[in-house]
Amino acid sequence: MSAKVIETPAWPSTYGEDARPRVGFFTDTSLCIGCKACEVACKEWNEIPAGSGGFTGESYDNTSGLGADTWRHVAFIEQRLPLGVQSGIPTSLAQQAALQGVAESDALDGETDAEGLRWLMASDVCKHCTHAACLDVCPTGALFRTELGTVVVQEDVCNGCGYCVSACPFGVLDQRKEDGRVWKCTLCYDRTKDGLDPACAKACPTDSIQYGELGDLRARAEQRVEALTDAGVRGAQLYGEDGGDGVGGFGAFFLLLDDPEVYGLPPDAVVTTRHLGGMWAAAGVAAATLAAGLAGAFALARR
């Protein structure tokens, strides 16, 4: 049974009969093995420059984060626990910090090979927000909402102003140094509009990246969280599926095994343009007040 699909300001209303079901990604990080097949497939299909490569010094991650030349990024997160914790992973960062403090105060070695270390791997991507600030600030229409409800950049229309870079609450959008234009995940619009799966989802060997109609993905994700919880996995939670969050829900949401901050994700992202209308209204009132004051002063000066 499909969950309710969240409408965006431009989809489906502006497309009329041409609107198609909203599609997106459900990334189940509990299934990610860190193979980076999604990164490679994304680069190959979209002809993205390979980048400098090499180790960054941040675990075994060689891409570090999303950028103009990295539209999919697999994060490698190492979690260490204090010695003697038998009940598994702490339920929060605060608990982990408290336990680590106890271990250090007692001069205990907090790491062992068999106990105290786990890998969290997650393939990050543009969130294709329901309320996308990048769309609000783009002055050229280079960013647009497709008939599938996804957010796409038209590189031949982008003028390189960079407004969308600072507007994105997730730091997804980035400019290429060569020409200043912005690039990001298009959810393989050239494939999905023809009924094909995105390259990353097609290449994922464990189905960690799942593509489909957003309502179906949300229902599937809720069932997956219940299954993990019943199996004793603590900390399993959905991130970005809530239409009541600060961006109206994601078009590409996640199942995480710990708090969003652990993965480098904001815990409560807010669309940066939500007060834009009020700001323009206030600016208009201020301008009108200033004009009236100047007119009054000029009138008095002429007497």
Sequence and secondary structure as in RCSB ss.txt:
>XXXX:A:sequence
MSAKVIETPAWPSTYGEDARPRVGFFTDTSLCIGCKACEVACKEWNEIPAGSGGFTGESYDNTSGLGADTWRHVA
FIEQRLPLGVQSGIPTSLAQQAALQGVAESDALDGETDAEGLRWLMASDVCKHCTHAACLDVCPTGALFRTELGT
VVVQEDVCNGCGYCVSACPFGVLDQRKEDGRVWKCTLCYDRTKDGLDPACAKACPTDSIQYGELGDLRARAEQRV
EALTDAGVRGAQLYGEDGGDGVGGFGAFFLLLDDPEVYGLPPDAVVTTRHLGGMWAAAGVAAATLAAGLAGAFAL
ARR
>XXXX:A:secstr
        SSTTTTTGGG    EEEEEEGGG     HHHHHHHHHHT      S  SSTT SS S BTTBSSEEE
EEEEE  TT  S S SSHHHHHHHHHHHHHTT     SSSSEEEEEEEE     SS HHHHH SSS EEE TTS 
EEE TTT     HHHHH TT   EE TTT  EE    SHHHHTTT   HHHHH SSS EEEEEHHHHHHHHHHHH
HHHHHTT TT EEES  TTSBTS  SEEEEESS GGGGT  TT B TTTTHHHHHHHHHHHHHHHHHHHHHHHHH
HH 
